[in-house]
Structures are given as structure tokens and as C-alpha cells.
Amino acid sequence: MGSLRLTLCAGLLGAVFLTPAAHAADGGGVAVTPSSPAPGTDVSLRVSGCASSRTGTAVSAAFVAEVRLAGADGTLVGETRVRTELKAGSYDVKISCGDVSRSGALTVVEAPGQSSEAPTQPAPYASPVAPVPAGGGGTAQHLASAAGPGTAHAVTGLVLAGVAAGAVVLRRSRRSRGSD
């Protein structure tokens, strides 16, 4: 039993140390992951200390939209994206959940390969921006152009159906004679 407890504790400590770093926006109860996002990056917010509410909101000029927070046991979570046209800097974040309001700051950094002299370039999105040919992993196009079953398939099917019919007739004739 001792080695199992040691293994579980070591695994828990490993998971804690391998978890991405989060930035406490207000010094207590608000975490943003990644801690310093670039423009166009998806971010996750985790707010603790909202015991009186299961929902909340987070608003910032850095976000593409108001973040809807939801959760239980005083911890609310939500996700949003940082605006692509932002310049590097610090942006205010206002959080409200029930009767609790707090504010913090989000530090946006330059996108990789972007200099402060150049105009801000939109970061590449991970999601598609146009219809995507999906379904079958490319097999659908192959099957659409393939010909149907040929003569060999038809003959094989007829032979198998004949064998099955013969087996049924043989079985019924044995039953009717009582030699089962």
C-alpha cells in the first residue's frame, strides 16, 4: 500500500510541475493560460473565489468578445481569443461573478517573427476559414469515382444465396422427417 501511495503522490507532483504556467491577473484568484499570449492566441481564464455564483463574465479590450465564465464550487472557467490587431502591452480585465467584482491586467506580447516597427500582422488561426472537404479522410472522393460491383461480384452473391437456400431446404426436410 505504501508504494501505491508514493506512486500517486509522485504522479500528482509531476502533473503540477508540468502544467503550463498561469498568470495571476489580480494577484489572487484569476489565472490566464498562456500567461503572456500573442495577438490571435486562444486563452483560458480560471477565476476562484466566486462561491456565490455559478456564472460570471470577463471583459477586456484585448478579447474578441465578452468571456462567459461557468463552473461550480467557487471556481469559474472560460475561453476566448486575443484580438489579432493588438499591439504588445498591458490590457485591463474586468471580472464579475455574482456580487464579486475584480480587475486585473493581461500582458500581450509580440507574435513570433513580429517586430514593433512593422505593422501588426494577424496570427494564423488554427481553425479553417473556408469550407473543408470532410468525410472519410479523402475516401469519399475515391468512392464517388469508383465503379460499382462487377459481374464477378454478382455471380459470387448468387452462388452464396443458392448455397444458403439449399441449406435451409435440407434442414427443413430433415425436421419434417423427424431425423433431427
Backbone hydrogen bonds in HBPLUS format (Angstrom, degrees):
<---DONOR---> <-ACCEPTOR-->    atom                        ^
c    i                          cat <-CA-CA->   ^        H-A-AA   ^      H-
h    n   atom  resd res      DA  || num        DHA   H-A  angle D-A-AA Bond
n    s   type  num  typ     dist DA aas  dist angle  dist       angle   num
A0005-ARG N   A0001-MET O   3.19 MM   4  6.42 160.0  2.23 147.6 152.4     1
A0006-LEU N   A0002-GLY O   2.99 MM   4  6.21 156.4  2.05 146.3 153.0     2
A0007-THR N   A0003-SER O   2.89 MM   4  6.04 155.7  1.95 144.1 150.7     3
A0008-LEU N   A0004-LEU O   2.96 MM   4  6.21 162.3  1.99 152.0 156.0     4
A0009-CYS N   A0005-ARG O   2.99 MM   4  6.16 161.4  2.02 148.4 153.5     5
A0010-ALA N   A0006-LEU O   2.94 MM   4  6.09 160.3  1.98 148.4 154.0     6
A0011-GLY N   A0007-THR O   2.93 MM   4  6.11 155.5  1.99 146.9 154.0     7
A0012-LEU N   A0008-LEU O   2.94 MM   4  6.14 156.0  2.00 147.7 153.9     8
A0013-LEU N   A0009-CYS O   2.96 MM   4  6.19 162.6  1.99 151.1 155.4     9
A0014-GLY N   A0010-ALA O   2.93 MM   4  6.10 154.7  2.00 145.1 152.4    10
A0015-ALA N   A0011-GLY O   2.97 MM   4  6.20 154.9  2.04 146.1 152.5    11
A0016-VAL N   A0012-LEU O   3.03 MM   4  6.29 152.8  2.11 147.5 154.7    12
A0017-PHE N   A0013-LEU O   3.04 MM   4  6.29 160.8  2.08 150.4 154.7    13
A0018-LEU N   A0014-GLY O   2.98 MM   4  6.10 138.2  2.16 143.7 155.0    14
A0023-HIS N   A0032-VAL O   3.22 MM   9  5.33 159.8  2.26 136.3 140.4    15
A0032-VAL N   A0023-HIS O   3.15 MM   9  5.33 140.4  2.32 128.3 139.3    16
A0025-ALA N   A0030-VAL O   3.09 MM   5  5.58 133.0  2.32 123.7 135.7    17
A0105-ALA N   A0025-ALA O   3.33 MM  80  5.14 147.8  2.44 111.7 116.6    18
A0048-SER N   A0029-GLY O   2.66 MM  19  4.66 158.3  1.70 140.4 148.1    19
A0031-ALA N   A0046-ARG O   2.81 MM  15  5.09 152.6  1.89 144.9 153.9    20
A0046-ARG N   A0031-ALA O   2.88 MM  15  5.09 148.8  1.98 149.8 156.0    21
A0033-THR N   A0044-SER O   2.93 MM  11  5.20 158.6  1.98 148.9 155.4    22
A0044-SER N   A0033-THR O   2.88 MM  11  5.20 159.5  1.92 149.3 155.9    23
A0109-VAL N   A0037-PRO O   2.91 MM  72  6.02 157.4  1.97 140.2 147.4    24
A0041-THR N   A0038-ALA O   3.15 MM   3  5.68 148.7  2.26 146.3 144.3    25
A0040-GLY N   A0082-VAL O   2.98 MM  42  5.06 141.1  2.14 115.1 126.5    26
A0082-VAL N   A0041-THR O   2.89 MM  41  5.46 163.1  1.92 151.6 155.6    27
A0043-VAL N   A0080-THR O   2.83 MM  37  5.56 163.4  1.85 149.3 154.7    28
A0080-THR N   A0043-VAL O   3.03 MM  37  5.56 157.5  2.08 156.0 161.7    29
A0045-LEU N   A0078-GLY O   2.79 MM  33  5.29 169.4  1.80 156.1 158.7    30
A0078-GLY N   A0045-LEU O   3.07 MM  33  5.29 144.8  2.20 144.6 147.4    31
A0047-VAL N   A0076-LEU O   2.78 MM  29  5.11 168.4  1.79 157.2 161.2    32
A0076-LEU N   A0047-VAL O   2.77 MM  29  5.11 161.4  1.80 155.0 159.4    33
A0049-GLY N   A0074-GLY O   3.01 MM  25  5.28 119.2  2.40 136.7 152.6    34
A0050-CYS N   A0074-GLY O   3.05 MM  24  4.39 173.2  2.06 128.6 126.4    35
A0053-SER N   A0050-CYS O   3.25 MM   3  5.75 169.6  2.26 117.4 120.4    36
A0071-GLY N   A0054-ARG O   3.06 MM  17  5.34 137.7  2.25 150.1 148.7    37
A0056-GLY N   A0069-LEU O   2.98 MM  13  4.77 139.7  2.15 132.9 129.8    38
A0069-LEU N   A0056-GLY O   2.80 MM  13  4.77 174.0  1.81 135.4 134.6    39
A0057-THR N   A0096-SER O   2.87 MM  39  5.51 155.5  1.93 155.5 163.5    40
A0096-SER N   A0057-THR O   2.95 MM  39  5.51 160.5  1.99 156.3 161.0    41
A0058-ALA N   A0067-VAL O   2.96 MM   9  4.96 143.0  2.10 135.2 144.2    42
A0067-VAL N   A0058-ALA O   2.87 MM   9  4.96 172.8  1.88 159.6 157.4    43
A0059-VAL N   A0094-LYS O   2.83 MM  35  5.20 158.1  1.88 147.1 154.2    44
A0094-LYS N   A0059-VAL O   2.84 MM  35  5.20 168.3  1.86 156.4 158.8    45
A0063-PHE N   A0060-SER O   3.21 MM   3  5.46 154.0  2.28 105.0 111.9    46
A0083-ARG N   A0062-ALA O   2.82 MM  21  5.76 164.4  1.85 155.9 160.4    47
A0064-VAL N   A0081-ARG O   3.03 MM  17  5.90 149.1  2.13 167.8 170.2    48
A0070-ALA N   A0077-VAL O   3.04 MM   7  5.56 158.0  2.09 144.5 147.0    49
A0077-VAL N   A0070-ALA O   2.91 MM   7  5.56 166.4  1.93 139.3 139.2    50
A0075-THR N   A0072-ALA O   3.15 MM   3  5.72 170.5  2.16 122.4 124.3    51
A0089-GLY N   A0108-VAL O   2.86 MM  19  5.28 148.4  1.96 136.5 145.2    52
A0108-VAL N   A0089-GLY O   2.75 MM  19  5.28 164.8  1.77 169.7 165.9    53
A0091-TYR N   A0106-LEU O   2.80 MM  15  5.12 155.2  1.86 142.7 151.2    54
A0106-LEU N   A0091-TYR O   2.71 MM  15  5.12 154.5  1.77 147.8 156.8    55
A0093-VAL N   A0104-GLY O   2.92 MM  11  5.10 154.2  1.98 129.4 129.4    56
A0104-GLY N   A0093-VAL O   2.81 MM  11  5.10 146.0  1.93 145.4 155.2    57
A0095-ILE N   A0102-ARG O   2.79 MM   7  5.26 174.8  1.79 159.5 161.1    58
A0102-ARG N   A0095-ILE O   2.86 MM   7  5.26 159.1  1.91 151.7 156.0    59
A0097-CYS N   A0100-VAL O   2.88 MM   3  5.31 160.6  1.92 154.4 160.9    60
A0100-VAL N   A0097-CYS O   3.02 MM   3  5.31 163.3  2.05 130.5 131.7    61
A0114-GLN N   A0111-ALA O   3.01 MM   3  5.40 140.8  2.16 146.3 142.5    62
A0139-THR N   A0136-GLY O   3.05 MM   3  4.89 161.4  2.08 104.3 109.4    63
A0143-LEU N   A0139-THR O   2.88 MM   4  6.14 162.7  1.91 161.3 166.1    64
A0144-ALA N   A0140-ALA O   2.94 MM   4  6.06 147.9  2.05 145.2 153.9    65
A0145-SER N   A0141-GLN O   3.31 MM   4  6.48 143.8  2.45 140.3 147.6    66
A0146-ALA N   A0142-HIS O   3.09 MM   4  6.17 123.2  2.42 138.2 153.1    67
A0154-ALA N   A0150-GLY O   3.21 MM   4  6.56 156.5  2.27 146.7 153.2    68
A0155-VAL N   A0151-THR O   2.95 MM   4  6.21 164.5  1.98 159.9 162.9    69
A0156-THR N   A0152-ALA O   3.04 MM   4  6.17 164.7  2.06 147.1 151.6    70
A0157-GLY N   A0153-HIS O   2.99 MM   4  6.16 159.5  2.03 148.2 153.6    71
A0158-LEU N   A0154-ALA O   3.01 MM   4  6.26 156.9  2.07 148.7 154.7    72
A0159-VAL N   A0155-VAL O   2.97 MM   4  6.20 160.3  2.01 154.9 159.9    73
A0160-LEU N   A0156-THR O   3.03 MM   4  6.24 165.3  2.05 151.7 155.5    74
A0161-ALA N   A0157-GLY O   2.97 MM   4  6.14 154.1  2.04 145.9 153.3    75
A0162-GLY N   A0158-LEU O   2.94 MM   4  6.13 151.6  2.02 145.1 152.7    76
A0163-VAL N   A0159-VAL O   2.98 MM   4  6.28 157.0  2.03 151.7 157.4    77
A0164-ALA N   A0160-LEU O   3.03 MM   4  6.23 159.3  2.08 146.5 151.9    78
A0165-ALA N   A0161-ALA O   2.96 MM   4  6.16 157.4  2.02 146.0 152.1    79
A0166-GLY N   A0162-GLY O   2.92 MM   4  6.11 158.5  1.97 148.7 154.7    80
A0167-ALA N   A0163-VAL O   3.01 MM   4  6.23 152.3  2.09 146.1 153.1    81
A0168-VAL N   A0164-ALA O   3.10 MM   4  6.38 152.4  2.18 146.2 153.1    82
A0169-VAL N   A0165-ALA O   3.01 MM   4  6.29 163.3  2.04 152.8 156.9    83
A0170-LEU N   A0166-GLY O   2.97 MM   4  6.11 164.3  1.99 150.4 154.7    84
A0171-ARG N   A0167-ALA O   2.99 MM   4  6.09 159.1  2.04 144.0 149.8    85
A0172-ARG N   A0168-VAL O   3.00 MM   4  6.20 159.6  2.05 151.5 156.5    86
A0173-SER N   A0169-VAL O   2.99 MM   4  6.17 156.2  2.04 150.0 156.7    87
A0174-ARG N   A0170-LEU O   3.14 MM   4  6.32 152.9  2.22 146.7 153.1    88
A0175-ARG N   A0171-ARG O   3.11 MM   4  6.32 152.9  2.18 144.1 151.5    89
A0176-SER N   A0172-ARG O   2.97 MM   4  6.15 160.3  2.01 150.2 155.0    90
A0177-ARG N   A0173-SER O   3.31 MM   4  6.45 139.7  2.49 135.7 144.7    91
A0179-SER N   A0174-ARG O   3.18 MM   5  5.59 147.8  2.29 163.3 160.1    92
A0178-GLY N   A0175-ARG O   3.02 MM   3  5.01 140.6  2.18  97.3 109.3    93
